[in-house]
């Protein structure tokens, strides 16, 4: 399939995430709730849509200086504890037309961002807001 990623557990409560054999990118543990697989899922959605929005705005020739994407989710109480609701807040800095920025977000979430489409196909309702700062 072309992607060499692994998760390794070696007897403690720590898990290592590796890409391309030895390149450890992250370590998390069951006793540390700061980073969990479900939080990584949200971060995947946020990074995917951020990349899309930047790319689309640049294609629109908008003068974008910075894009911040904040994300939060509410999970079901029963198992499987999947996300029911996801809120995404976009903060875009630069000389950017608000209508074009909204269009970029809509295109990302509805068409280009595979991660957001994956979670929404599982039933998560995604809402979003946008703030433009010059």
ZANUDO-478361 format. One line per 5 residues: number of its first residue (from 1); their letters; for each residue x, y, z of N, C-alpha, C, O. Coordinates in nm, 4 decimals, m for minus. Each point is the difference from the previous one (the first is absolute). Example, Ala and Ser with C-alpha at 12.3 -4.5 7.8 and 13.67 -1.06 7.14 Angstrom:
<atoms>
1	as	1.3190:m0.5690:0.7800:m0.0890:0.1190:0.0000:0.0900:0.1200:0.0000:0.1036:m0.0019:0.0665 | m0.1386:0.1069:m0.1385:0.0820:0.1190:0.0060:m0.0770:0.1090:0.0730:0.0509:0.1108:0.0169 .
</atoms>
This chain:
<atoms>
1	xxxxx	0.0812:m0.1203:0.0000:m0.0812:0.1203:0.0000:0.0854:0.1266:0.0000:m0.0503:0.1081:m0.0307 | 0.1779:m0.1198:0.0644:0.0896:0.1138:m0.0137:0.0213:0.0850:0.1226:0.0678:0.1024:m0.0091 | m0.1221:m0.1393:0.1234:0.0172:0.0824:0.1196:0.0480:m0.0890:0.1139:m0.0712:m0.0905:0.0434 | 0.1910:0.1164:0.0041:0.0603:m0.0850:0.1018:m0.0103:0.0674:0.1366:0.0934:0.0674:0.0435 | m0.2060:m0.0856:0.0233:m0.0213:0.0583:0.1322:m0.0263:m0.1115:0.0991:m0.0580:m0.1029:m0.0344 .
6	xxxxx	0.1016:0.1243:0.1590:m0.0172:m0.1017:0.1034:m0.0347:0.0639:0.1331:0.0352:0.1148:0.0271 | m0.1044:m0.1911:0.0545:m0.0182:0.0312:0.1416:0.0597:m0.1179:0.0754:m0.0344:m0.1154:m0.0258 | 0.1248:0.1455:0.1198:0.0671:m0.1067:0.0741:m0.0250:0.0182:0.1491:0.0157:0.1091:0.0548 | m0.0551:m0.2189:0.0092:m0.0140:m0.0055:0.1451:0.1002:m0.1030:0.0499:0.0048:m0.1115:m0.0518 | 0.0757:0.1477:0.1524:0.1046:m0.0902:0.0483:m0.0128:m0.0273:0.1495:0.1004:0.0016:0.0712 .
11	xxxxx	m0.2196:m0.0263:m0.0232:m0.0174:m0.0479:0.1351:m0.0328:0.1020:0.1067:m0.0569:m0.0374:0.1025 | 0.0892:0.1625:m0.1207:m0.0389:0.1000:0.0993:m0.1347:0.0570:m0.0431:m0.0757:m0.0666:m0.0706 | 0.0453:0.1890:0.1125:m0.1237:0.0615:m0.0492:0.0301:0.0989:m0.1122:m0.0847:0.0827:m0.0336 | 0.2063:m0.0903:m0.0254:0.0385:0.0924:m0.1065:m0.0134:m0.0647:m0.1374:0.0294:m0.1179:m0.0200 | m0.0749:0.2000:m0.0730:m0.0127:m0.0399:m0.1392:0.0839:0.0957:m0.0836:m0.0003:0.1205:0.0248 .
16	xxxxx	0.0714:m0.1728:m0.1227:0.0801:0.0824:m0.0908:m0.0610:m0.0054:m0.1390:m0.0389:m0.1066:m0.0477 | 0.0307:0.2220:m0.0169:m0.0470:0.0089:m0.1375:0.1211:0.0254:m0.0875:0.0777:0.0922:0.0245 | m0.0625:m0.1745:m0.1262:0.1150:0.0107:m0.0881:m0.0444:0.0103:m0.1449:m0.1010:m0.0572:m0.0410 | 0.1796:0.1318:m0.0348:m0.0174:0.0097:m0.1442:0.1323:m0.0414:m0.0628:0.1067:0.0388:0.0477 | m0.1135:m0.1170:m0.1538:0.1206:m0.0433:m0.0721:0.1023:m0.0633:0.0925:0.1103:0.0519:0.0172 .
21	xxxxx	m0.1471:m0.1629:0.0416:0.0857:m0.0822:0.0853:0.0356:0.0625:0.1339:m0.0631:m0.0331:0.1004 | 0.1619:0.1223:m0.0948:0.0566:0.0424:0.1271:m0.0335:0.1427:0.0419:0.0368:0.0409:0.1102 | m0.1035:0.0340:m0.1922:m0.0245:0.1408:0.0299:m0.1186:0.0138:0.0948:m0.1151:0.0024:m0.0437 | 0.1438:0.0068:0.1748:m0.1060:0.0129:0.0995:m0.0548:0.1421:m0.0065:0.0750:0.0968:0.0127 | m0.2040:m0.0847:m0.0321:m0.0591:0.1324:m0.0078:m0.0760:0.0379:0.1254:m0.0232:0.1182:0.0256 .
26	xxxxx	m0.0159:m0.2175:0.0527:m0.0817:0.0313:0.1156:0.0009:m0.1182:0.0953:0.0126:m0.1155:m0.0406 | m0.0261:0.1477:0.1682:m0.0151:m0.1045:0.1002:m0.1130:0.0416:0.0928:m0.0070:0.1154:0.0424 | m0.0808:m0.2088:m0.0113:m0.1079:0.0297:0.0938:m0.0189:m0.1183:0.0921:0.0455:m0.1107:m0.0285 | m0.1133:0.1354:0.1394:m0.0223:m0.1074:0.0961:m0.1449:0.0013:0.0460:m0.0699:0.1007:m0.0118 | 0.0265:m0.2142:0.0641:m0.1366:m0.0111:0.0501:m0.0213:0.0867:0.1231:m0.1118:0.0446:0.0259 .
31	xxxxx	0.2179:m0.0203:0.0502:m0.0129:0.0786:0.1233:0.0077:0.1500:m0.0253:m0.0247:0.0790:0.0911 | 0.0585:m0.0387:m0.2129:0.0101:0.1414:m0.0337:m0.1076:0.0325:m0.1026:0.0113:m0.0393:m0.1161 | m0.1147:0.1101:0.1573:m0.1114:0.0301:m0.0897:0.0237:0.1220:m0.0883:m0.0902:0.0407:m0.0732 | 0.2084:0.0181:0.0782:0.0257:0.1164:m0.0848:m0.0090:m0.0365:m0.1477:m0.0583:0.0743:m0.0790 | 0.1153:m0.1877:0.0416:m0.0061:m0.0447:m0.1386:m0.0610:m0.1390:m0.0013:0.0517:m0.0930:0.0620 .
36	xxxxx	m0.1623:0.0806:m0.1335:m0.0667:m0.1289:m0.0139:m0.0259:m0.0245:m0.1483:0.0046:0.0944:m0.0789 | m0.0314:m0.2173:0.0395:m0.0322:m0.0253:m0.1404:m0.1177:0.0835:m0.0509:0.0008:0.0439:m0.1151 | m0.1009:m0.0216:0.1986:m0.1147:0.0800:m0.0441:0.0359:0.1473:m0.0158:m0.0534:0.0674:m0.0880 | 0.1431:m0.0170:0.1720:0.0472:0.1376:m0.0181:0.0839:0.0105:m0.1269:m0.0047:0.1014:m0.0697 | 0.0809:m0.2054:0.0398:0.0769:m0.0020:m0.1242:m0.0927:0.0027:m0.1207:0.0329:0.0599:m0.1024 .
41	xxxxx	m0.1474:m0.1240:0.1139:m0.0985:0.0028:m0.1077:m0.0474:0.1439:m0.0246:m0.0088:0.0444:m0.1144 | m0.0213:0.0271:0.2221:m0.0398:0.1405:m0.0153:0.1130:0.0829:m0.0598:m0.0239:0.0844:m0.0863 | 0.1469:m0.1081:0.1317:0.1138:0.0732:m0.0558:0.0188:m0.0312:m0.1483:0.0430:0.0862:m0.0766 | m0.0746:m0.2076:0.0365:0.0068:m0.0356:m0.1414:m0.1001:0.0806:m0.0811:0.0320:0.0488:m0.1083 | m0.1528:m0.0348:0.1605:m0.1014:0.0809:m0.0672:0.0462:0.1450:m0.0084:m0.0086:0.0619:m0.1061 .
46	xxxxx	0.0575:m0.0075:0.2173:0.0427:0.1402:0.0033:0.1155:0.0256:m0.0962:m0.0009:0.0997:m0.0722 | 0.0998:m0.1881:0.0702:0.1146:0.0225:m0.0884:m0.0392:m0.0182:m0.1461:0.0493:0.0727:m0.0863 | m0.1359:m0.1670:0.0574:m0.0458:m0.0231:m0.1367:m0.0742:0.1224:m0.0544:0.0289:0.0467:m0.1101 | m0.1233:0.0042:0.1868:m0.0783:0.1138:m0.0476:0.0842:0.1273:m0.0038:m0.0206:0.0847:m0.0870 | 0.1151:m0.0698:0.1801:0.0889:0.1167:m0.0024:0.0816:0.0018:m0.1294:0.0122:0.1038:m0.0649 .
51	xxxxx	0.0426:m0.2180:0.0285:0.0792:m0.0080:m0.1235:m0.0861:0.0327:m0.1219:0.0443:0.0706:m0.0906 | m0.1662:m0.1218:0.0885:m0.0907:0.0293:m0.1111:m0.0291:0.1483:m0.0104:0.0098:0.0587:m0.1077 | m0.0460:0.0021:0.2205:m0.0385:0.1411:0.0004:0.1166:0.0873:m0.0476:m0.0202:0.0910:m0.0804 | 0.1404:m0.1175:0.1286:0.1177:0.0760:m0.0446:0.0184:m0.0160:m0.1501:0.0183:0.0985:m0.0715 | m0.0231:m0.2214:0.0240:0.0196:m0.0266:m0.1432:m0.1058:0.0709:m0.0852:0.0327:0.0625:m0.1008 .
56	xxxxx	m0.1587:m0.0727:0.1417:m0.1086:0.0611:m0.0767:0.0125:0.1513:m0.0001:m0.0165:0.0631:m0.1044 | 0.0455:m0.0034:0.2199:0.0138:0.1458:0.0061:0.1170:0.0492:m0.0852:m0.0098:0.1038:m0.0654 | 0.1189:m0.1775:0.0662:0.1143:0.0378:m0.0851:m0.0377:m0.0098:m0.1471:0.0385:0.0849:m0.0805 | m0.1143:m0.1894:0.0455:m0.0459:m0.0153:m0.1384:m0.0912:0.1155:m0.0408:m0.0011:0.0423:m0.1156 | m0.0760:0.0084:0.2134:m0.0888:0.1149:m0.0239:0.0776:0.1313:0.0005:m0.0578:0.1074:m0.0171 .
61	xxxxx	0.1889:m0.1171:0.0368:0.0893:0.1158:0.0043:m0.0310:0.0949:0.1159:0.0180:0.1212:m0.0109 | m0.0644:m0.1781:0.1211:m0.0242:0.0776:0.1218:0.1319:0.0148:0.0762:0.0843:m0.0896:m0.0029 | m0.0672:0.2017:0.0701:0.1233:0.0298:0.0737:m0.0114:m0.0537:0.1424:m0.0145:0.0761:0.0957 | 0.0211:m0.2084:m0.0836:m0.0144:m0.0651:0.1303:0.1366:m0.0067:0.0672:0.0988:m0.0409:m0.0610 | m0.0948:0.0819:0.1877:0.1249:0.0013:0.0777:0.0060:m0.1146:0.1001:0.1068:m0.0559:0.0248 .
66	xxxxx	m0.2218:0.0211:0.0326:m0.0033:m0.1053:0.1019:m0.1392:m0.0603:0.0055:m0.1001:0.0700:m0.0155 | 0.0949:m0.2002:0.0375:m0.1270:m0.0690:0.0218:0.0132:m0.0821:0.1275:0.0904:m0.0826:0.0129 | m0.1807:0.1058:0.0804:m0.0089:m0.0806:0.1218:m0.1322:m0.0741:m0.0030:m0.1043:0.0570:m0.0318 | 0.1104:m0.1846:0.0651:m0.1216:m0.0802:0.0058:m0.0075:m0.0615:0.1397:0.0853:m0.0795:0.0392 | m0.1887:0.1179:0.0345:m0.0255:m0.0571:0.1326:m0.1146:m0.0991:m0.0157:m0.0954:0.0248:m0.0737 .
71	xxxxx	0.1060:m0.1368:0.1434:m0.1002:m0.1042:m0.0165:m0.0340:m0.0611:0.1352:0.0863:m0.0159:0.0864 | m0.2120:m0.0175:m0.0701:m0.0458:m0.0651:0.1223:m0.1110:m0.0970:m0.0397:m0.0697:0.0209:m0.0993 | 0.0545:m0.1250:0.1766:m0.1023:m0.0981:m0.0336:m0.0693:m0.0546:0.1223:0.0565:m0.0030:0.1094 | m0.1805:m0.0404:m0.1292:m0.0780:m0.0626:0.1062:m0.0238:m0.1444:m0.0425:m0.0487:m0.0276:m0.1096 | 0.0851:m0.0647:0.2008:m0.0131:m0.1422:m0.0293:m0.1230:m0.0578:0.0667:m0.0470:0.0524:0.1010 .
76	xxxxx	m0.0052:m0.1600:m0.1572:m0.1114:m0.0720:0.0603:0.0429:m0.0588:0.1333:0.1184:m0.0255:0.0219 | m0.2136:0.0040:0.0664:0.0283:m0.0629:0.1287:0.0121:m0.1513:m0.0137:0.0784:m0.0627:0.0713 | m0.1560:0.0034:m0.1630:0.0020:m0.1449:m0.0168:0.1068:m0.0401:m0.1035:0.0434:0.0808:m0.0821 | m0.0037:m0.2066:0.0893:0.1002:m0.0531:m0.0916:m0.0651:m0.0435:m0.1300:m0.1116:m0.0520:0.0015 | 0.1784:0.0719:m0.1132:0.1273:0.0678:m0.0158:m0.0154:0.1496:0.0213:m0.0970:0.0601:m0.0461 .
81	xxxxx	0.1930:0.0002:0.1163:m0.0093:0.1411:0.0388:0.0485:0.0909:m0.1131:0.1002:0.0705:0.0124 | m0.1739:m0.0747:m0.1218:0.0360:0.0802:m0.1170:m0.0434:0.1452:0.0207:m0.0789:0.0306:0.0894 | 0.1315:0.0567:m0.1729:m0.0388:0.1404:0.0068:m0.1400:0.0189:m0.0560:m0.0329:m0.0481:m0.1085 | m0.0491:0.1201:0.1859:m0.1347:0.0376:m0.0449:0.0015:0.1381:m0.0634:m0.0645:0.0251:m0.1018 | 0.1404:0.0637:0.1653:0.0066:0.1396:m0.0447:0.1444:0.0452:m0.0002:0.0780:m0.0323:0.0896 .
86	xxxxx	m0.0445:0.1080:m0.1928:0.1337:0.0584:m0.0112:m0.0177:0.1469:m0.0339:m0.0732:0.0355:m0.0925 | 0.1413:0.0496:0.1686:m0.0009:0.1441:m0.0261:0.1385:0.0418:m0.0466:0.1005:m0.0315:0.0637 | m0.0965:0.1029:m0.1758:0.1262:0.0478:m0.0557:m0.0056:0.1521:m0.0065:m0.0962:0.0579:m0.0506 | 0.2014:0.0062:0.1028:0.0112:0.1454:m0.0049:0.1211:0.0370:m0.0849:0.1131:m0.0370:0.0317 | m0.1379:0.1101:m0.1391:0.1054:0.0452:m0.0894:0.0324:0.1450:0.0319:m0.0896:0.0840:0.0089 .
91	xxxxx	0.2178:m0.0552:0.0081:0.0479:0.1377:0.0157:0.0998:0.0237:m0.1123:0.1064:m0.0617:m0.0050 | m0.1425:0.1512:m0.0840:0.0833:0.0270:m0.1161:0.0499:0.1435:0.0092:m0.0781:0.0937:0.0169 | 0.2089:m0.0784:m0.0283:0.0614:0.1324:0.0074:0.0551:0.0365:m0.1372:0.0646:m0.0807:m0.0669 | m0.0919:0.2043:0.0269:0.0486:0.0500:m0.1275:m0.1058:0.0841:m0.0677:m0.1086:0.0215:0.0538 | 0.1416:0.0255:m0.1718:m0.0937:0.0769:m0.0806:m0.0815:m0.0991:m0.0828:0.0286:m0.0249:m0.1171 .
96	xxxxx	m0.1314:m0.0309:0.1821:m0.0758:m0.1113:m0.0582:m0.1475:0.0375:m0.0074:m0.0578:0.0489:0.0970 | m0.0012:m0.0723:m0.2117:m0.1421:0.0233:m0.0210:m0.0790:m0.1036:0.0792:0.0225:m0.1201:m0.0156 | m0.1154:0.1657:0.1009:m0.0732:m0.0919:0.0866:m0.0834:m0.1005:m0.0789:m0.0063:m0.1172:0.0370 | m0.0575:0.1613:m0.1447:m0.0813:m0.0905:m0.0810:0.0861:m0.1107:m0.0605:m0.0412:m0.1159:m0.0041 | 0.1599:0.1513:m0.0425:0.0906:m0.1010:m0.0562:0.0513:m0.0946:0.1090:0.0162:m0.1197:m0.0234 .
101	xxxxx	0.0087:0.1736:0.1403:0.0453:m0.0852:0.1112:m0.1094:m0.0999:0.0370:0.0282:m0.1175:0.0231 | m0.1522:0.1639:m0.0175:m0.1119:m0.0904:0.0285:m0.0107:m0.1087:m0.1072:m0.0241:m0.1168:0.0308 | 0.0422:0.1559:m0.1544:m0.0055:m0.0971:m0.1100:0.1126:m0.1025:0.0132:m0.0206:m0.1186:m0.0261 | 0.1387:0.1635:0.0661:0.1133:m0.0910:0.0183:m0.0308:m0.1029:0.1090:0.0282:m0.1187:m0.0166 | m0.0859:0.1642:0.1278:m0.0362:m0.0915:0.1083:m0.1062:m0.0987:m0.0469:0.0109:m0.1199:0.0255 .
106	xxxxx	m0.1133:0.1698:m0.0939:m0.1066:m0.0878:m0.0487:0.0534:m0.1052:m0.0967:m0.0395:m0.1164:0.0070 | 0.1289:0.1566:m0.0970:0.0591:m0.0964:m0.0937:0.0831:m0.1041:0.0735:m0.0046:m0.1188:m0.0320 | 0.0800:0.1645:0.1300:0.0814:m0.0940:0.0771:m0.0880:m0.1038:0.0674:0.0223:m0.1201:m0.0154 | m0.1221:0.1656:0.0900:m0.0813:m0.0920:0.0794:m0.0926:m0.0869:m0.0847:m0.0302:m0.1129:0.0387 | m0.0146:0.1623:m0.1516:m0.0964:m0.0771:m0.0790:0.0656:m0.0858:m0.1075:m0.0587:m0.0988:m0.0442 .
111	xxxxx	0.1810:0.1355:0.0012:0.0564:m0.0689:m0.1150:0.1423:m0.0520:0.0207:0.0276:m0.1165:m0.0286 | 0.0625:0.2010:0.0777:0.1413:m0.0342:m0.0054:0.0574:m0.0686:0.1241:0.0895:m0.0836:m0.0130 | m0.1374:0.1158:0.1304:0.0596:m0.0539:0.1228:m0.0527:m0.1411:0.0276:m0.1123:m0.0184:0.0471 | 0.1955:m0.0792:m0.0774:m0.0394:m0.1400:0.0195:m0.0258:m0.0315:0.1466:m0.0892:m0.0787:0.0319 | 0.1666:0.1393:0.0574:m0.0154:m0.0285:0.1433:m0.1361:0.0477:0.0510:m0.0673:m0.0729:0.0729 .
116	xxxxx	0.0264:0.1932:m0.1098:m0.1302:0.0493:0.0464:m0.1137:m0.0792:m0.0630:m0.1014:m0.0251:0.0650 | 0.1172:m0.0140:m0.1893:m0.1024:m0.0808:m0.0653:m0.0094:m0.1381:0.0621:m0.1080:m0.0588:0.0051 | 0.2207:0.0064:0.0421:m0.0008:m0.1304:0.0665:m0.0813:0.0053:0.1294:m0.0832:m0.0875:0.0244 | 0.1067:0.1901:0.0591:m0.0727:0.0063:0.1273:m0.1469:0.0377:m0.0214:m0.0873:m0.0475:0.0727 | 0.0600:0.1318:m0.1712:m0.1410:0.0347:m0.0230:m0.0761:m0.1178:m0.0601:m0.1202:m0.0134:0.0234 .
121	xxxxx	0.1870:m0.0716:m0.0998:m0.0692:m0.1185:m0.0529:m0.0328:m0.0983:0.1120:m0.0865:m0.0861:m0.0161 | 0.1554:0.0987:0.1294:m0.0313:m0.0813:0.1174:m0.1081:0.0609:0.0871:m0.0329:m0.0544:0.1054 | m0.0227:0.1668:m0.1483:m0.1115:0.0602:0.0712:0.0309:0.1258:0.0782:m0.0913:0.0604:0.0563 | 0.2167:m0.0185:m0.0507:0.0344:0.1221:0.0738:m0.0530:0.1233:m0.0732:0.0174:0.0139:m0.1211 | m0.0816:0.0743:0.1958:m0.0464:0.1268:m0.0552:0.1113:0.1015:0.0181:0.0462:0.0234:0.1117 .
126	xxxxx	m0.0034:0.0367:m0.2216:0.1095:0.0965:0.0048:m0.0572:0.1397:m0.0182:m0.0684:0.0285:m0.0983 | 0.0977:0.0585:0.1953:m0.0357:0.1413:m0.0126:0.1294:0.0801:0.0007:0.1029:m0.0461:0.0494 | m0.1094:0.1663:m0.1047:0.1212:0.0800:m0.0063:m0.0309:0.1489:0.0063:m0.1115:0.0444:m0.0276 | 0.2137:0.0302:0.0645:m0.0091:0.1462:0.0014:0.1298:0.0553:m0.0591:0.1015:m0.0691:m0.0089 | m0.1085:0.1948:m0.0306:0.1132:0.0633:m0.0685:0.0228:0.1395:0.0551:m0.0941:0.0766:0.0207 .
131	xxxx	0.2192:m0.0454:0.0024:0.0396:0.1345:0.0424:0.1143:0.0447:m0.0899:0.1002:m0.0701:m0.0146 | m0.1162:0.1877:m0.0456:0.1060:0.0563:m0.0837:0.0663:0.1132:0.0774:m0.0674:0.0884:0.0528 | 0.1995:m0.0920:m0.0468:0.0779:0.1046:0.0668:0.0984:0.0568:m0.1011:0.0676:m0.0745:m0.0710 | m0.0599:0.2075:0.0648:0.0968:0.0602:m0.0937:0.1332:0.0196:0.0623:0.0920:0.0493:m0.0653 .
</atoms>
